[in-house]
Amino acid sequence: MKKTLATIATVALLGSTAFAPIAIAQGTTQPAPAAPGAAAPATPGATTMAPATPSASSGTYLTEQGATQISANDYIGNAVYTSTDESIGSVTNLILEENGGIVAAVVGVGGFLGIGAKDVAVPLDKLTVTRDTQNGAVRLTTSETSESLKAAPEFVTTKEKKAAAPAATDGATTTAPKP
């Protein structure tokens, strides 16, 4: 558990460097284009936030979270809702590129209370993030349906893939004899 928390903290710190240029350009906020079937913000005081695009870092340190910045903690553990306000699961992980930028949110779908759920990596462009301007609460919505996510292929991390490999390839390398 400590290793998982340390990994999440590291990812959050690394991810925050990708958002540094956005903190400098805090002037105006443009809402994300509505995805087909996506709902408008449910709360009157809510604003829709566009997914951040990675760009070159300015080399300065952030001193506070900007109005257009989202913490990884706002994603992880947060419920994801359909456009019909149905909760379809919660975010269990974020997938980042080596050079920065979030690629997908891993959502545990199906099952009951997390038991029997499978992980599906939902591309970030299929998630709409809204923030209630009065209390700062973040809501994640997708244009996907519960059925489409249950039918989606399961996401497997590299670590899980290696753990599932046959015991014969336990990290030992073998070389073929020379002829």
OpenMM code with the backbone's topology and positions (N, CA, C; nanometers):
from openmm import Vec3, app, unit

residues = "MET LYS LYS THR LEU ALA THR ILE ALA THR VAL ALA LEU LEU GLY SER THR ALA PHE ALA PRO ILE ALA ILE ALA GLN GLY THR THR GLN PRO ALA PRO ALA ALA PRO GLY ALA ALA ALA PRO ALA THR PRO GLY ALA THR THR MET ALA PRO ALA THR PRO SER ALA SER SER GLY THR TYR LEU THR GLU GLN GLY ALA THR GLN ILE SER ALA ASN ASP TYR ILE GLY ASN ALA VAL TYR THR SER THR ASP GLU SER ILE GLY SER VAL THR ASN LEU ILE LEU GLU GLU ASN GLY GLY ILE VAL ALA ALA VAL VAL GLY VAL GLY GLY PHE LEU GLY ILE GLY ALA LYS ASP VAL ALA VAL PRO LEU ASP LYS LEU THR VAL THR ARG ASP THR GLN ASN GLY ALA VAL ARG LEU THR THR SER GLU THR SER GLU SER LEU LYS ALA ALA PRO GLU PHE VAL THR THR LYS GLU LYS LYS ALA ALA ALA PRO ALA ALA THR ASP GLY ALA THR THR THR ALA PRO LYS PRO".split()
positions = [
    Vec3(0.0823, -0.1190, 0.0000),
    Vec3(0.0000, 0.0000, 0.0000),
    Vec3(0.0865, 0.1250, 0.0000),
    Vec3(0.1989, 0.1216, 0.0811),
    Vec3(0.2871, 0.2374, 0.0849),
    Vec3(0.3491, 0.2617, -0.0520),
    Vec3(0.3831, 0.1512, -0.1207),
    Vec3(0.4434, 0.1646, -0.2531),
    Vec3(0.3440, 0.2259, -0.3514),
    Vec3(0.2166, 0.1867, -0.3415),
    Vec3(0.1135, 0.2428, -0.4278),
    Vec3(0.0960, 0.3918, -0.4015),
    Vec3(0.0923, 0.4303, -0.2739),
    Vec3(0.0787, 0.5716, -0.2405),
    Vec3(0.1998, 0.6517, -0.2884),
    Vec3(0.3192, 0.5926, -0.2737),
    Vec3(0.4399, 0.6612, -0.3209),
    Vec3(0.4369, 0.6766, -0.4719),
    Vec3(0.3884, 0.5746, -0.5420),
    Vec3(0.3785, 0.5815, -0.6873),
    Vec3(0.2796, 0.6886, -0.7298),
    Vec3(0.1661, 0.6950, -0.6625),
    Vec3(0.0648, 0.7959, -0.6947),
    Vec3(0.1206, 0.9357, -0.6707),
    Vec3(0.1910, 0.9528, -0.5589),
    Vec3(0.2506, 1.0838, -0.5294),
    Vec3(0.3535, 1.1223, -0.6345),
    Vec3(0.4351, 1.0241, -0.6769),
    Vec3(0.5353, 1.0508, -0.7804),
    Vec3(0.4686, 1.0884, -0.9115),
    Vec3(0.3637, 1.0155, -0.9490),
    Vec3(0.2911, 1.0452, -1.0727),
    Vec3(0.2296, 1.1849, -1.0654),
    Vec3(0.1756, 1.2189, -0.9499),
    Vec3(0.1152, 1.3518, -0.9342),
    Vec3(0.2198, 1.4606, -0.9499),
    Vec3(0.3374, 1.4390, -0.8911),
    Vec3(0.4436, 1.5388, -0.9038),
    Vec3(0.4927, 1.5492, -1.0473),
    Vec3(0.5132, 1.4345, -1.1112),
    Vec3(0.5580, 1.4365, -1.2507),
    Vec3(0.4515, 1.4972, -1.3417),
    Vec3(0.3265, 1.4635, -1.3159),
    Vec3(0.2169, 1.5175, -1.3964),
    Vec3(0.2027, 1.6670, -1.3787),
    Vec3(0.2334, 1.7156, -1.2586),
    Vec3(0.2184, 1.8596, -1.2357),
    Vec3(0.3172, 1.9403, -1.3176),
    Vec3(0.4331, 1.8821, -1.3514),
    Vec3(0.5285, 1.9560, -1.4344),
    Vec3(0.4766, 1.9732, -1.5758),
    Vec3(0.3910, 1.8816, -1.6186),
    Vec3(0.3338, 1.8945, -1.7528),
    Vec3(0.2325, 2.0082, -1.7577),
    Vec3(0.1778, 2.0447, -1.6411),
    Vec3(0.0774, 2.1486, -1.6356),
    Vec3(0.1340, 2.2856, -1.5985),
    Vec3(0.2651, 2.2961, -1.5782),
    Vec3(0.3272, 2.4222, -1.5383),
    Vec3(0.2979, 2.5358, -1.6360),
    Vec3(0.3069, 2.5146, -1.7681),
    Vec3(0.2777, 2.6253, -1.8593),
    Vec3(0.1335, 2.6735, -1.8496),
    Vec3(0.0439, 2.5855, -1.8113),
    Vec3(-0.0963, 2.6245, -1.7988),
    Vec3(-0.1128, 2.7183, -1.6797),
    Vec3(-0.0330, 2.6970, -1.5741),
    Vec3(-0.0424, 2.7817, -1.4561),
    Vec3(-0.0032, 2.9252, -1.4902),
    Vec3(0.0884, 2.9429, -1.5824),
    Vec3(0.1323, 3.0758, -1.6216),
    Vec3(0.0243, 3.1448, -1.7035),
    Vec3(-0.0409, 3.0700, -1.7911),
    Vec3(-0.1435, 3.1276, -1.8786),
    Vec3(-0.2810, 3.1033, -1.8189),
    Vec3(-0.3084, 3.1608, -1.7033),
    Vec3(-0.4341, 3.1389, -1.6348),
    Vec3(-0.5429, 3.2356, -1.6759),
    Vec3(-0.5163, 3.3192, -1.7729),
    Vec3(-0.6092, 3.4245, -1.8135),
    Vec3(-0.7504, 3.3788, -1.8377),
    Vec3(-0.7769, 3.3069, -1.9463),
    Vec3(-0.9136, 3.2703, -1.9801),
    Vec3(-0.9285, 3.1197, -1.9818),
    Vec3(-1.0483, 3.0752, -1.9538),
    Vec3(-1.0794, 2.9335, -1.9559),
    Vec3(-1.1831, 2.9095, -2.0643),
    Vec3(-1.1534, 2.8145, -2.1519),
    Vec3(-1.2490, 2.7794, -2.2551),
    Vec3(-1.3035, 2.6425, -2.2234),
    Vec3(-1.4336, 2.6240, -2.2288),
    Vec3(-1.4897, 2.4926, -2.2014),
    Vec3(-1.4527, 2.3939, -2.3118),
    Vec3(-1.4429, 2.2668, -2.2724),
    Vec3(-1.4134, 2.1619, -2.3683),
    Vec3(-1.5313, 2.1456, -2.4621),
    Vec3(-1.5051, 2.1095, -2.5887),
    Vec3(-1.6176, 2.0860, -2.6786),
    Vec3(-1.6979, 1.9667, -2.6289),
    Vec3(-1.8272, 1.9769, -2.6379),
    Vec3(-1.9141, 1.8700, -2.5891),
    Vec3(-1.9004, 1.7481, -2.6779),
    Vec3(-1.8790, 1.6340, -2.6137),
    Vec3(-1.8727, 1.5079, -2.6866),
    Vec3(-2.0150, 1.4672, -2.7211),
    Vec3(-2.0317, 1.3892, -2.8275),
    Vec3(-2.1671, 1.3468, -2.8623),
    Vec3(-2.2313, 1.2717, -2.7466),
    Vec3(-2.3452, 1.3175, -2.7045),
    Vec3(-2.4179, 1.2516, -2.5971),
    Vec3(-2.3733, 1.2963, -2.4589),
    Vec3(-2.2723, 1.3835, -2.4501),
    Vec3(-2.2247, 1.4275, -2.3191),
    Vec3(-2.3205, 1.5309, -2.2622),
    Vec3(-2.3350, 1.5273, -2.1318),
    Vec3(-2.4263, 1.6193, -2.0659),
    Vec3(-2.3547, 1.7483, -2.0324),
    Vec3(-2.4310, 1.8555, -2.0257),
    Vec3(-2.3771, 1.9842, -1.9814),
    Vec3(-2.3543, 1.9749, -1.8318),
    Vec3(-2.2755, 2.0652, -1.7749),
    Vec3(-2.2536, 2.0619, -1.6308),
    Vec3(-2.3875, 2.0595, -1.5561),
    Vec3(-2.3993, 1.9669, -1.4599),
    Vec3(-2.5241, 1.9473, -1.3897),
    Vec3(-2.5505, 2.0562, -1.2867),
    Vec3(-2.4457, 2.1146, -1.2324),
    Vec3(-2.4607, 2.2140, -1.1279),
    Vec3(-2.4570, 2.3527, -1.1887),
    Vec3(-2.5451, 2.4439, -1.1459),
    Vec3(-2.5457, 2.5785, -1.2025),
    Vec3(-2.4122, 2.6499, -1.1902),
    Vec3(-2.3366, 2.6257, -1.0843),
    Vec3(-2.2085, 2.6924, -1.0656),
    Vec3(-2.0909, 2.6135, -1.1182),
    Vec3(-2.1140, 2.5128, -1.2039),
    Vec3(-2.0066, 2.4271, -1.2509),
    Vec3(-1.9468, 2.4808, -1.3806),
    Vec3(-1.8194, 2.4546, -1.3977),
    Vec3(-1.7522, 2.4912, -1.5220),
    Vec3(-1.6922, 2.3662, -1.5819),
    Vec3(-1.6913, 2.3586, -1.7146),
    Vec3(-1.6320, 2.2464, -1.7847),
    Vec3(-1.4879, 2.2798, -1.8134),
    Vec3(-1.3993, 2.1828, -1.7931),
    Vec3(-1.2571, 2.2057, -1.8124),
    Vec3(-1.2058, 2.1177, -1.9253),
    Vec3(-1.1277, 2.1757, -2.0146),
    Vec3(-1.0695, 2.1011, -2.1248),
    Vec3(-0.9510, 2.0211, -2.0742),
    Vec3(-0.9270, 1.8994, -2.1292),
    Vec3(-0.8087, 1.8245, -2.0907),
    Vec3(-0.6838, 1.9028, -2.1297),
    Vec3(-0.5859, 1.8993, -2.0425),
    Vec3(-0.4627, 1.9728, -2.0696),
    Vec3(-0.3803, 1.9014, -2.1750),
    Vec3(-0.3134, 1.9796, -2.2574),
    Vec3(-0.2234, 1.9221, -2.3557),
    Vec3(-0.0814, 1.9482, -2.3110),
    Vec3(0.0056, 1.8456, -2.3195),
    Vec3(0.1415, 1.8641, -2.2744),
    Vec3(0.2160, 1.9654, -2.3611),
    Vec3(0.3001, 2.0463, -2.2982),
    Vec3(0.3843, 2.1399, -2.3706),
    Vec3(0.5137, 2.1570, -2.2942),
    Vec3(0.6067, 2.2325, -2.3499),
    Vec3(0.7372, 2.2489, -2.2890),
    Vec3(0.7250, 2.3190, -2.1541),
    Vec3(0.8029, 2.2745, -2.0586),
    Vec3(0.8017, 2.3333, -1.9258),
    Vec3(0.8802, 2.4633, -1.9250),
    Vec3(0.8337, 2.5601, -1.8480),
    Vec3(0.9002, 2.6890, -1.8425),
    Vec3(1.0149, 2.6883, -1.7428),
    Vec3(1.0291, 2.5837, -1.6631),
    Vec3(1.1388, 2.5740, -1.5688),
    Vec3(1.1124, 2.6434, -1.4368),
    Vec3(0.9929, 2.6966, -1.4163),
    Vec3(0.9612, 2.7607, -1.2893),
    Vec3(0.8801, 2.6668, -1.2024),
    Vec3(0.8900, 2.6865, -1.0728),
    Vec3(0.8164, 2.6033, -0.9794),
    Vec3(0.6776, 2.6607, -0.9564),
    Vec3(0.5814, 2.5719, -0.9411),
    Vec3(0.4459, 2.6150, -0.9086),
    Vec3(0.4395, 2.6464, -0.7592),
    Vec3(0.3660, 2.7465, -0.7254),
    Vec3(0.3466, 2.7796, -0.5851),
    Vec3(0.2054, 2.7500, -0.5391),
    Vec3(0.1138, 2.7349, -0.6339),
    Vec3(-0.0240, 2.6989, -0.6012),
    Vec3(-0.0907, 2.6411, -0.7252),
    Vec3(-0.1973, 2.5675, -0.7008),
    Vec3(-0.2738, 2.5070, -0.8099),
    Vec3(-0.3546, 2.6151, -0.8794),
    Vec3(-0.3466, 2.6171, -1.0120),
    Vec3(-0.4210, 2.7151, -1.0899),
    Vec3(-0.5663, 2.6758, -1.1065),
    Vec3(-0.6451, 2.7718, -1.1480),
    Vec3(-0.7890, 2.7501, -1.1644),
    Vec3(-0.8200, 2.6461, -1.2711),
    Vec3(-0.7325, 2.6291, -1.3695),
    Vec3(-0.7573, 2.5328, -1.4770),
    Vec3(-0.6816, 2.4024, -1.4566),
    Vec3(-0.6204, 2.3846, -1.3414),
    Vec3(-0.5430, 2.2640, -1.3139),
    Vec3(-0.6222, 2.1678, -1.2258),
    Vec3(-0.6049, 2.0395, -1.2546),
    Vec3(-0.6725, 1.9348, -1.1790),
    Vec3(-0.5647, 1.8486, -1.1139),
    Vec3(-0.5834, 1.8148, -0.9895),
    Vec3(-0.4916, 1.7266, -0.9180),
    Vec3(-0.5223, 1.5821, -0.9551),
    Vec3(-0.4212, 1.4973, -0.9544),
    Vec3(-0.4436, 1.3546, -0.9784),
    Vec3(-0.5394, 1.2991, -0.8738),
    Vec3(-0.5370, 1.3563, -0.7547),
    Vec3(-0.6284, 1.3126, -0.6486),
    Vec3(-0.7737, 1.3412, -0.6820),
    Vec3(-0.7977, 1.4380, -0.7717),
    Vec3(-0.9343, 1.4657, -0.8148),
    Vec3(-0.9848, 1.3581, -0.9102),
    Vec3(-0.8943, 1.2843, -0.9737),
    Vec3(-0.9317, 1.1747, -1.0626),
    Vec3(-0.9396, 1.0431, -0.9857),
    Vec3(-0.8303, 1.0061, -0.9214),
    Vec3(-0.8194, 0.8749, -0.8585),
    Vec3(-0.9196, 0.8626, -0.7441),
    Vec3(-1.0012, 0.7584, -0.7515),
    Vec3(-1.1046, 0.7333, -0.6518),
    Vec3(-1.2361, 0.8025, -0.6815),
    Vec3(-1.2369, 0.8923, -0.7790),
    Vec3(-1.3576, 0.9670, -0.8128),
    Vec3(-1.4477, 0.8815, -0.9021),
    Vec3(-1.5769, 0.8912, -0.8815),
    Vec3(-1.6740, 0.8179, -0.9629),
    Vec3(-1.6820, 0.8788, -1.1020),
    Vec3(-1.7128, 0.7949, -1.2004),
    Vec3(-1.7338, 0.8390, -1.3380),
    Vec3(-1.8806, 0.8137, -1.3701),
    Vec3(-1.9456, 0.9161, -1.4285),
    Vec3(-2.0883, 0.9100, -1.4577),
    Vec3(-2.1124, 0.9136, -1.6082),
    Vec3(-2.2227, 0.8502, -1.6510),
    Vec3(-2.2647, 0.8585, -1.7903),
    Vec3(-2.3406, 0.9883, -1.8099),
    Vec3(-2.3763, 1.0183, -1.9339),
    Vec3(-2.4524, 1.1394, -1.9626),
    Vec3(-2.5937, 1.1328, -1.9038),
    Vec3(-2.6372, 1.0124, -1.8656),
    Vec3(-2.7680, 0.9963, -1.8022),
    Vec3(-2.7557, 0.9906, -1.6499),
    Vec3(-2.6411, 1.0344, -1.5959),
    Vec3(-2.6150, 1.0449, -1.4519),
    Vec3(-2.6084, 0.9095, -1.3823),
    Vec3(-2.5655, 0.8052, -1.4545),
    Vec3(-2.5491, 0.6722, -1.3962),
    Vec3(-2.4012, 0.6537, -1.3605),
    Vec3(-2.3727, 0.6172, -1.2364),
    Vec3(-2.2350, 0.5906, -1.1948),
    Vec3(-2.1917, 0.4568, -1.2548),
    Vec3(-2.0790, 0.4575, -1.3266),
    Vec3(-2.0356, 0.3350, -1.3945),
    Vec3(-1.9072, 0.2771, -1.3374),
    Vec3(-1.8504, 0.3417, -1.2399),
    Vec3(-1.7275, 0.2930, -1.1787),
    Vec3(-1.6463, 0.4103, -1.1276),
    Vec3(-1.5259, 0.3809, -1.0807),
    Vec3(-1.4404, 0.4887, -1.0315),
    Vec3(-1.3002, 0.4748, -1.0894),
    Vec3(-1.2294, 0.5866, -1.0935),
    Vec3(-1.0936, 0.5893, -1.1487),
    Vec3(-0.9997, 0.5229, -1.0485),
    Vec3(-0.9239, 0.4241, -1.0970),
    Vec3(-0.8296, 0.3531, -1.0120),
    Vec3(-0.6852, 0.3913, -1.0416),
    Vec3(-0.6603, 0.4500, -1.1584),
    Vec3(-0.5237, 0.4824, -1.1975),
    Vec3(-0.5264, 0.5825, -1.3120),
    Vec3(-0.4142, 0.6474, -1.3354),
    Vec3(-0.3963, 0.7343, -1.4509),
    Vec3(-0.2779, 0.6830, -1.5302),
    Vec3(-0.2894, 0.6838, -1.6621),
    Vec3(-0.1815, 0.6398, -1.7482),
    Vec3(-0.1185, 0.7635, -1.8104),
    Vec3(0.0125, 0.7802, -1.7892),
    Vec3(0.0851, 0.8973, -1.8373),
    Vec3(0.1882, 0.8571, -1.9416),
    Vec3(0.2192, 0.9485, -2.0307),
    Vec3(0.3282, 0.9293, -2.1255),
    Vec3(0.4591, 0.9551, -2.0522),
    Vec3(0.5678, 0.8953, -2.0983),
    Vec3(0.6979, 0.9167, -2.0362),
    Vec3(0.7381, 1.0640, -2.0391),
    Vec3(0.7020, 1.1344, -2.1448),
    Vec3(0.7402, 1.2741, -2.1602),
    Vec3(0.6365, 1.3703, -2.1049),
    Vec3(0.5382, 1.3206, -2.0345),
    Vec3(0.4362, 1.4049, -1.9743),
    Vec3(0.3033, 1.3960, -2.0457),
    Vec3(0.2000, 1.4298, -1.9749),
    Vec3(0.0650, 1.4272, -2.0310),
    Vec3(-0.0083, 1.3012, -1.9916),
    Vec3(-0.1355, 1.3155, -1.9589),
    Vec3(-0.2189, 1.2015, -1.9206),
    Vec3(-0.2835, 1.1455, -2.0457),
    Vec3(-0.2733, 1.0151, -2.0652),
    Vec3(-0.3277, 0.9484, -2.1827),
    Vec3(-0.4677, 0.8948, -2.1555),
    Vec3(-0.4841, 0.8301, -2.0390),
    Vec3(-0.6119, 0.7656, -2.0092),
    Vec3(-0.6334, 0.7579, -1.8588),
    Vec3(-0.7587, 0.7442, -1.8216),
    Vec3(-0.7962, 0.7178, -1.6833),
    Vec3(-0.8440, 0.5732, -1.6776),
    Vec3(-0.7880, 0.4952, -1.5882),
    Vec3(-0.8288, 0.3561, -1.5733),
    Vec3(-0.9486, 0.3537, -1.4794),
    Vec3(-1.0598, 0.2990, -1.5310),
    Vec3(-1.1858, 0.2972, -1.4563),
    Vec3(-1.2220, 0.1524, -1.4254),
    Vec3(-1.2499, 0.1249, -1.2991),
    Vec3(-1.2977, -0.0067, -1.2589),
    Vec3(-1.4464, -0.0139, -1.2877),
    Vec3(-1.4865, -0.1002, -1.3819),
    Vec3(-1.6275, -0.1096, -1.4217),
    Vec3(-1.6816, -0.2494, -1.3920),
    Vec3(-1.8115, -0.2561, -1.3732),
    Vec3(-1.8767, -0.3837, -1.3457),
    Vec3(-1.8522, -0.4256, -1.2023),
    Vec3(-1.8927, -0.5427, -1.1681),
    Vec3(-1.8727, -0.5930, -1.0333),
    Vec3(-1.9631, -0.5254, -0.9319),
    Vec3(-1.9415, -0.5608, -0.8068),
    Vec3(-2.0197, -0.5046, -0.6971),
    Vec3(-1.9237, -0.4655, -0.5868),
    Vec3(-1.9230, -0.3370, -0.5516),
    Vec3(-1.8326, -0.2818, -0.4510),
    Vec3(-1.6870, -0.3145, -0.4826),
    Vec3(-1.6530, -0.3117, -0.6100),
    Vec3(-1.5151, -0.3351, -0.6522),
    Vec3(-1.4803, -0.4811, -0.6723),
    Vec3(-1.5664, -0.5733, -0.6273),
    Vec3(-1.5389, -0.7155, -0.6433),
    Vec3(-1.5909, -0.7591, -0.7787),
    Vec3(-1.5048, -0.8184, -0.8583),
    Vec3(-1.5422, -0.8637, -0.9916),
    Vec3(-1.5350, -0.7546, -1.0959),
    Vec3(-1.4862, -0.6379, -1.0571),
    Vec3(-1.4737, -0.5275, -1.1535),
    Vec3(-1.3517, -0.5514, -1.2414),
    Vec3(-1.3572, -0.4973, -1.3624),
    Vec3(-1.2401, -0.5028, -1.4506),
    Vec3(-1.1979, -0.3607, -1.4811),
    Vec3(-1.0695, -0.3447, -1.5084),
    Vec3(-1.0160, -0.2134, -1.5399),
    Vec3(-1.0241, -0.1872, -1.6894),
    Vec3(-1.0736, -0.0687, -1.7247),
    Vec3(-1.0817, -0.0247, -1.8644),
    Vec3(-1.0128, 0.1108, -1.8723),
    Vec3(-0.9185, 0.1246, -1.9652),
    Vec3(-0.8482, 0.2524, -1.9835),
    Vec3(-0.9313, 0.3407, -2.0762),
    Vec3(-0.9934, 0.4418, -2.0194),
    Vec3(-1.0778, 0.5334, -2.0960),
    Vec3(-0.9906, 0.6510, -2.1405),
    Vec3(-0.9786, 0.6736, -2.2721),
    Vec3(-0.8985, 0.7876, -2.3190),
    Vec3(-0.9486, 0.9177, -2.2579),
    Vec3(-0.8564, 1.0051, -2.2249),
    Vec3(-0.8922, 1.1287, -2.1573),
    Vec3(-0.9866, 1.2152, -2.2387),
    Vec3(-0.9803, 1.2044, -2.3722),
    Vec3(-1.0710, 1.2859, -2.4541),
    Vec3(-1.2154, 1.2371, -2.4472),
    Vec3(-1.2390, 1.1218, -2.3836),
    Vec3(-1.3760, 1.0725, -2.3658),
    Vec3(-1.4307, 1.1059, -2.2279),
    Vec3(-1.3513, 1.1796, -2.1484),
    Vec3(-1.3958, 1.2223, -2.0162),
    Vec3(-1.4145, 1.3730, -2.0152),
    Vec3(-1.5227, 1.4166, -1.9543),
    Vec3(-1.5476, 1.5590, -1.9354),
    Vec3(-1.5332, 1.5879, -1.7866),
    Vec3(-1.4524, 1.6870, -1.7555),
    Vec3(-1.4289, 1.7251, -1.6167),
    Vec3(-1.5027, 1.8550, -1.5898),
    Vec3(-1.5862, 1.8547, -1.4880),
    Vec3(-1.6531, 1.9782, -1.4470),
    Vec3(-1.6186, 2.0034, -1.3011),
    Vec3(-1.6046, 2.1305, -1.2686),
    Vec3(-1.5734, 2.1686, -1.1306),
    Vec3(-1.6806, 2.2643, -1.0813),
    Vec3(-1.7340, 2.2358, -0.9654),
    Vec3(-1.8305, 2.3246, -0.9021),
    Vec3(-1.7529, 2.4460, -0.8509),
    Vec3(-1.7854, 2.5628, -0.9015),
    Vec3(-1.7100, 2.6826, -0.8659),
    Vec3(-1.7320, 2.7250, -0.7217),
    Vec3(-1.8374, 2.6779, -0.6594),
    Vec3(-1.8649, 2.7171, -0.5208),
    Vec3(-1.7872, 2.6331, -0.4206),
    Vec3(-1.7807, 2.5014, -0.4419),
    Vec3(-1.7119, 2.4168, -0.3439),
    Vec3(-1.5887, 2.3462, -0.4008),
    Vec3(-1.5599, 2.3615, -0.5292),
    Vec3(-1.4407, 2.3032, -0.5900),
    Vec3(-1.4516, 2.1549, -0.6208),
    Vec3(-1.5673, 2.0941, -0.5963),
    Vec3(-1.5841, 1.9510, -0.6225),
    Vec3(-1.5714, 1.9224, -0.7719),
    Vec3(-1.5043, 1.8115, -0.8040),
    Vec3(-1.4821, 1.7718, -0.9431),
    Vec3(-1.5743, 1.6552, -0.9764),
    Vec3(-1.6334, 1.6602, -1.0955),
    Vec3(-1.7214, 1.5530, -1.1435),
    Vec3(-1.6700, 1.5066, -1.2787),
    Vec3(-1.6567, 1.3752, -1.2946),
    Vec3(-1.6107, 1.3154, -1.4196),
    Vec3(-1.7292, 1.2520, -1.4905),
    Vec3(-1.7479, 1.2886, -1.6176),
    Vec3(-1.8584, 1.2370, -1.6976),
    Vec3(-1.8021, 1.1845, -1.8288),
    Vec3(-1.8633, 1.0798, -1.8819),
    Vec3(-1.8217, 1.0246, -2.0105),
    Vec3(-1.9431, 1.0063, -2.1001),
    Vec3(-1.9163, 1.0103, -2.2303),
    Vec3(-2.0229, 0.9863, -2.3268),
    Vec3(-2.0436, 0.8358, -2.3479),
    Vec3(-1.9545, 0.7544, -2.2923),
    Vec3(-1.9664, 0.6092, -2.3020),
    Vec3(-2.0836, 0.5616, -2.2161),
    Vec3(-2.1338, 0.4444, -2.2490),
    Vec3(-2.2407, 0.3847, -2.1685),
    Vec3(-2.1819, 0.2759, -2.0798),
    Vec3(-2.2579, 0.2368, -1.9815),
    Vec3(-2.2153, 0.1295, -1.8921),
    Vec3(-2.1898, 0.0012, -1.9719),
    Vec3(-2.2773, -0.0265, -2.0670),
    Vec3(-2.2651, -0.1487, -2.1475),
    Vec3(-2.1393, -0.1451, -2.2352),
    Vec3(-2.1098, -0.0285, -2.2952),
    Vec3(-1.9922, -0.0212, -2.3830),
    Vec3(-1.8631, -0.0379, -2.3036),
    Vec3(-1.8597, 0.0126, -2.1807),
    Vec3(-1.7391, -0.0041, -2.0996),
    Vec3(-1.7257, -0.1466, -2.0465),
    Vec3(-1.8372, -0.2104, -2.0152),
    Vec3(-1.8306, -0.3497, -1.9713),
    Vec3(-1.7845, -0.4394, -2.0855),
    Vec3(-1.8170, -0.4013, -2.2098),
    Vec3(-1.7766, -0.4795, -2.3270),
    Vec3(-1.6361, -0.4438, -2.3753),
    Vec3(-1.5787, -0.3349, -2.3247),
    Vec3(-1.4456, -0.2900, -2.3674),
    Vec3(-1.3391, -0.3874, -2.3187),
    Vec3(-1.2258, -0.3918, -2.3888),
    Vec3(-1.1187, -0.4820, -2.3454),
    Vec3(-1.0605, -0.4382, -2.2110),
    Vec3(-1.0185, -0.5361, -2.1336),
    Vec3(-0.9603, -0.5078, -2.0021),
    Vec3(-0.8205, -0.4501, -2.0172),
    Vec3(-0.7873, -0.3527, -1.9336),
    Vec3(-0.6556, -0.2904, -1.9338),
    Vec3(-0.5635, -0.3683, -1.8395),
    Vec3(-0.4426, -0.3972, -1.8876),
    Vec3(-0.3444, -0.4701, -1.8091),
    Vec3(-0.2160, -0.3883, -1.8059),
    Vec3(-0.1627, -0.3649, -1.6862),
    Vec3(-0.0370, -0.2909, -1.6749),
    Vec3(0.0795, -0.3805, -1.7129),
    Vec3(0.1937, -0.3203, -1.7373),
    Vec3(0.3144, -0.3961, -1.7704),
    Vec3(0.3506, -0.4891, -1.6560),
    Vec3(0.3376, -0.4397, -1.5341),
    Vec3(0.3700, -0.5200, -1.4159),
    Vec3(0.2782, -0.6422, -1.4060),
    Vec3(0.1482, -0.6236, -1.4303),
    Vec3(0.0533, -0.7357, -1.4268),
    Vec3(0.0824, -0.8350, -1.5388),
    Vec3(0.1221, -0.7828, -1.6541),
    Vec3(0.1533, -0.8683, -1.7685),
    Vec3(0.2748, -0.9561, -1.7385),
    Vec3(0.3764, -0.8966, -1.6757),
    Vec3(0.4966, -0.9732, -1.6396),
    Vec3(0.4649, -1.0762, -1.5324),
    Vec3(0.3794, -1.0412, -1.4374),
    Vec3(0.3433, -1.1339, -1.3302),
    Vec3(0.2658, -1.2535, -1.3841),
    Vec3(0.1910, -1.2338, -1.4921),
    Vec3(0.1118, -1.3421, -1.5501),
    Vec3(0.1929, -1.4297, -1.6439),
    Vec3(0.3165, -1.3875, -1.6769),
    Vec3(0.4011, -1.4656, -1.7676),
    Vec3(0.4374, -1.5979, -1.7007),
    Vec3(0.4620, -1.7016, -1.7814),
    Vec3(0.4988, -1.8322, -1.7252),
    Vec3(0.6221, -1.8219, -1.6354),
    Vec3(0.6268, -1.9062, -1.5334),
    Vec3(0.7372, -1.9049, -1.4369),
    Vec3(0.8721, -1.9355, -1.5031),
    Vec3(0.8716, -1.9997, -1.6169),
    Vec3(0.9965, -2.0342, -1.6850),
    Vec3(1.0719, -1.9092, -1.7290),
    Vec3(1.0025, -1.8017, -1.7526),
    Vec3(1.0682, -1.6783, -1.7948),
    Vec3(1.0800, -1.5834, -1.6764),
    Vec3(1.1227, -1.6349, -1.5636),
    Vec3(1.1314, -1.5593, -1.4389),
    Vec3(1.2372, -1.4505, -1.4409),
    Vec3(1.2551, -1.3850, -1.5517),
    Vec3(1.3553, -1.2798, -1.5595),
    Vec3(1.4903, -1.3334, -1.6011),
    Vec3(1.5043, -1.4651, -1.6040),
    Vec3(1.6309, -1.5234, -1.6464),
    Vec3(1.6378, -1.5208, -1.7983),
    Vec3(1.7521, -1.4848, -1.8478),
    Vec3(1.7685, -1.4830, -1.9930),
    Vec3(1.8482, -1.6044, -2.0348),
    Vec3(1.8121, -1.6583, -2.1459),
    Vec3(1.8844, -1.7731, -2.1985),
    Vec3(1.9350, -1.7400, -2.3368),
    Vec3(2.0462, -1.7996, -2.3702),
    Vec3(2.1010, -1.7796, -2.5042),
    Vec3(2.1075, -1.9133, -2.5746),
    Vec3(2.0832, -1.9090, -2.7009),
    Vec3(2.0875, -2.0312, -2.7810),
    Vec3(2.2344, -2.0699, -2.8024),
    Vec3(2.2633, -2.1996, -2.8032),
    Vec3(2.4017, -2.2424, -2.8273),
    Vec3(2.4448, -2.2015, -2.9689),
    Vec3(2.5721, -2.1669, -2.9806),
    Vec3(2.6245, -2.1276, -3.1113),
    Vec3(2.6484, -2.2520, -3.1950),
    Vec3(2.6174, -2.2460, -3.3240),
    Vec3(2.6347, -2.3645, -3.4094),
    Vec3(2.7796, -2.3926, -3.4368),
] * unit.nanometer
topology = app.Topology()
chain = topology.addChain("A")
for resn in residues:
    res = topology.addResidue(resn, chain)
    for name in ("N", "CA", "C"):
        topology.addAtom(name, app.Element.getBySymbol(name[0]), res)
